[in-house]
């Protein structure tokens, strides 16, 4: 394991599932590339906050997060069973179902970011 990876692994919170560390969590400050949660733990990495993302960036970020999950399935009232392929299509189309999925994923991301911040404050003490 590289020194950087070892340091990153050591700074990870046990409350955050391992697979979440590699999924995209936002965009770089210039908006050109998605950044995984792992990179957001590095204070030197400049990134956009979720509130700074355009609707298109937010949709693409969520679509990519869904695509990268080995399995994705959700049951929604009014929409029924939504599998991975349908979820990605709905999010990219920014349909009503897509907007709901984007909102759900944004809440997941907010919770993950809050946990990272909490962990940083504990380590700083």
N, C-alpha and C positions, 0 to 999 in steps of 0.2 A: 504494500500500500504506500502510495507516495506521501511525502510529508504534508502536503496540502490536504489530501484526502483524509489522512489521519487526524489532522487538526479539525477539519470540517466534521468528521464523524464524532469526534470527542465533544464538539460544541452542540450537537444535536439533542433536541429534547426527546425524552422517552414518550412524551404525550403525542408526538407527531409520528404517524405511521411512516416507515422507511420509504415506501414508494412515493409518498408526497414530496420528498426532498428533490426528486428528479423531474417532477412534472412542472411545466411552466407556471409561473405565478404572477408575472407582470412583464412589462417591456423595459428595455434599456432606456436610459434618459433621452436618447435621441429617437426613440420609437421604432428603431429598425430591427430589433431582434427580441425574441422572447427570452426571459431569464427564468431558470428554475429556482425554486425556493432556496435550494442550497446556496446559490450565489447571493441571495438577499441577506444572508447572515454575515456577509463580508461588508463592513461599514464603508469600504473604499469603492464599492460598486454603486454607480449612479443608476437609479431606476425610477420609473414613473410610479406614482401611487395609483391604486385602482380607480380613484376618483378622477385622475387625470387622463384615463384612457378614453378614446373616442368610442362610440357605440360599435363601430366596425372592429376596432382592436379588441374590445371586450368580447365580442362574438367570436372572433378568430381565436383568442386565448382559450375560451371555454371549449370551442370545438376541438382544439388541439389537445386540451387536457382529457376530454372524453375519448378521443382517438387513441391516446397513449395508454389508457387503462385496459388491462387484459380483458375485463368484462365490464359491461355497463348495461344496466337495465333498471328502469324505474316505472312504477305504476302511477299514473296521474288521473285524477277524477276528470272525466270528460274527454280524455285522450286515450285512456286505456294503457296497455303495455307499450312502453317506448324503449326500443332496443338501441344499441350503440349507433347503428347506421342511421336510423330515423332521428335520433337525438342530434347527431352531427348535422344532418340536413336541416332540421328545424332551427338549430342555433345559427347556422350560416345564412339561412333565409330570414332570420330575425322575425320569425312568425310569433304568434301568441304563445305557442308551446315553447318555442326557442327562447323568448324573453323570460319565461318562468324558469327554464333551465339555467339561463345566464344568471338570474337572481339567486337561485339556489347555490350555484357554484361560486358566486361572488361572496355569499355568506360563508361558505367553506374557506375561501381564501382569506377573508377577514379574520376568521377564527384562527387560521394557521399563522397569519402575521401577528396577531395578538399573542399567540403562544411563543413565537420567536422573540418578540419584544420582552415578554415576561421572563423568558429564559435569560436574555441578555442582562436584564436588570438584576437577576439573582446572581449571575456570574460576576457582575461588576462589584458586588458587595464584598 
